């Protein structure tokens, strides 16, 4: 009789252990299907823009626009990333040369083809001219808007996501959402 009780206790222990392990396995599997996220600091973004600036500046130089390296700003209220810089524009019209301070911004989104966070909906937020009559401000801002759209296009890459950041536990993940916070971007991943 005592042997049967001992065997029953052992059986109960094994059943309990199996239930616990099954529960842990289910929790682990569920964790693999939940969203994950990582942050990219404003300082990291600024370093990447500084590193790639010569390519961007060369595109603008083709349109007689010279720009100093930009300073990035994160705009969480509007979910945009902005860049401020000094610009010099040779209009080619009657030898008119304009210089001033320009601010452009775009909405960050993930572009799978580029494997990068890109800026879309690029806009010239401000172009303050130093040496031009104020009546030209609206016209120049409109022309600058056209130039930015033409030269930068719609998908300006700002952060390349390395493929290893998109693989975890044998799964491939894809950025689902890019949110702008005060001092970083939060990139939320979803399993594919």
C-alpha positions in Angstrom: 0.0 0.0 0.0 2.8 2.4 0.9 4.5 1.6 -2.5 1.2 2.6 -4.3 1.1 5.9 -2.4 4.8 6.6 -3.3 4.1 5.8 -6.9 1.0 8.0 -6.9 3.1 10.9 -5.5 5.7 10.4 -8.1 3.1 10.3 -10.8 1.5 13.5 -9.5 5.0 15.2 -9.4 5.6 14.2 -13.1 2.1 15.4 -14.1 2.7 18.7 -12.3 6.1 19.1 -13.9 4.6 18.4 -17.3 1.8 20.9 -16.8 4.3 23.6 -15.7 6.6 22.9 -18.7 3.7 23.0 -21.0 2.6 26.3 -19.6 6.1 27.8 -19.9 6.3 26.6 -23.5 3.0 28.3 -24.3 4.1 31.5 -22.6 7.4 31.4 -24.6 5.6 30.8 -27.9 3.2 33.7 -27.1 6.2 35.9 -26.4 7.6 35.2 -29.8 4.4 36.5 -31.4 4.1 39.8 -29.6 5.5 43.1 -30.8 9.0 44.0 -30.1 10.6 47.5 -30.4 13.9 49.2 -30.3 15.0 52.9 -30.1 17.2 55.0 -32.3 18.5 58.0 -30.4 18.6 61.5 -32.0 22.4 61.4 -31.6 22.6 58.2 -33.7 20.4 59.7 -36.4 22.5 62.9 -36.4 25.7 60.8 -36.9 24.1 58.9 -39.8 23.0 62.1 -41.5 26.4 63.7 -41.0 28.0 60.6 -42.5 25.8 60.6 -45.5 25.6 64.3 -46.0 28.0 64.6 -48.9 25.7 62.4 -51.1 22.6 64.6 -50.2 24.6 67.8 -50.7 25.8 66.6 -54.1 22.2 66.1 -55.2 21.3 69.7 -54.2 24.5 71.1 -55.8 23.1 70.0 -59.2 20.4 72.5 -58.7 22.8 75.3 -57.7 21.9 74.9 -54.0 24.7 74.7 -51.4 23.7 73.6 -47.9 25.6 73.4 -44.7 25.3 70.1 -42.8 21.9 70.0 -41.1 21.0 69.8 -37.4 18.2 67.3 -36.8 15.2 68.0 -34.6 12.6 65.4 -33.6 9.0 66.7 -33.6 6.9 64.3 -31.5 3.8 66.6 -31.6 3.6 66.3 -35.4 5.4 62.9 -35.8 8.0 64.5 -38.1 11.8 64.7 -38.3 13.1 68.1 -39.2 16.5 69.4 -40.4 17.7 73.0 -40.0 20.6 74.3 -42.1 22.0 77.4 -43.9 21.4 77.4 -47.6 22.8 79.4 -50.5 20.9 79.3 -53.8 22.1 80.6 -57.2 18.8 81.2 -59.0 20.5 81.7 -62.4 17.9 84.5 -63.0 19.6 87.8 -63.6 22.5 86.7 -61.3 20.3 86.7 -58.2 21.9 84.7 -55.4 19.9 84.0 -52.2 21.0 82.8 -48.9 19.2 82.1 -45.7 18.1 79.6 -43.1 16.0 76.6 -44.3 14.0 74.0 -42.3 12.6 70.9 -43.9 10.8 68.0 -42.4 9.3 64.6 -43.3 7.3 61.8 -41.8 9.3 58.7 -40.8 8.1 55.4 -42.2 9.7 52.0 -42.9 10.4 51.2 -46.6 10.9 47.5 -47.0 12.6 47.8 -50.4 15.4 50.0 -49.0 15.4 48.2 -45.6 15.4 51.7 -44.0 13.4 54.2 -42.1 12.8 56.9 -44.7 11.2 60.4 -44.6 8.1 60.8 -46.7 5.9 63.9 -47.3 9.0 66.1 -47.4 8.1 69.8 -46.8 10.0 73.1 -46.6 8.7 74.4 -43.3 10.7 77.6 -43.4 13.1 79.4 -45.7 14.2 82.8 -44.2 16.1 84.9 -46.7 18.9 87.1 -45.6 19.4 89.3 -48.6 16.1 89.5 -50.4 13.0 91.6 -50.1 10.2 90.1 -47.9 7.8 90.1 -50.9 9.9 87.3 -52.4 9.7 85.0 -49.3 6.5 83.2 -50.4 7.7 82.7 -54.0 11.1 81.5 -52.9 9.6 79.1 -50.3 7.4 77.6 -53.1 10.3 77.2 -55.4 12.3 75.6 -52.6 9.5 73.2 -51.9 9.5 72.1 -55.6 13.3 71.7 -55.5 13.3 69.6 -52.3 10.5 67.4 -53.7 12.4 67.0 -57.0 15.9 66.4 -55.6 15.1 64.4 -52.5 12.1 62.6 -53.8 9.6 61.1 -51.4 11.7 58.5 -49.6 14.8 60.0 -48.0 16.6 57.3 -46.1 17.6 58.3 -42.5 18.2 55.0 -40.7 19.2 51.7 -42.4 17.9 48.7 -40.3 20.4 45.9 -40.4 18.9 42.5 -41.3 20.1 40.9 -38.1 17.8 43.3 -36.1 14.9 41.8 -38.0 15.6 38.2 -37.1 14.8 36.7 -33.7 14.2 33.2 -32.5 14.0 31.8 -36.1 11.4 34.4 -37.2 11.6 37.3 -39.5 10.2 40.6 -38.1 9.1 43.7 -40.0 8.9 47.3 -38.7 5.2 48.0 -38.3 5.3 51.5 -36.8 7.9 54.3 -36.4 7.1 56.8 -33.7 8.9 60.1 -33.0 9.6 60.8 -29.3 11.3 63.8 -27.8 14.8 62.3 -28.0 14.5 59.1 -30.1 12.6 57.1 -32.7 10.8 54.0 -31.4 10.5 51.3 -34.1 7.9 48.7 -33.4 8.4 45.2 -35.0 5.8 42.7 -35.7 6.5 39.0 -36.6 5.9 38.3 -40.3 
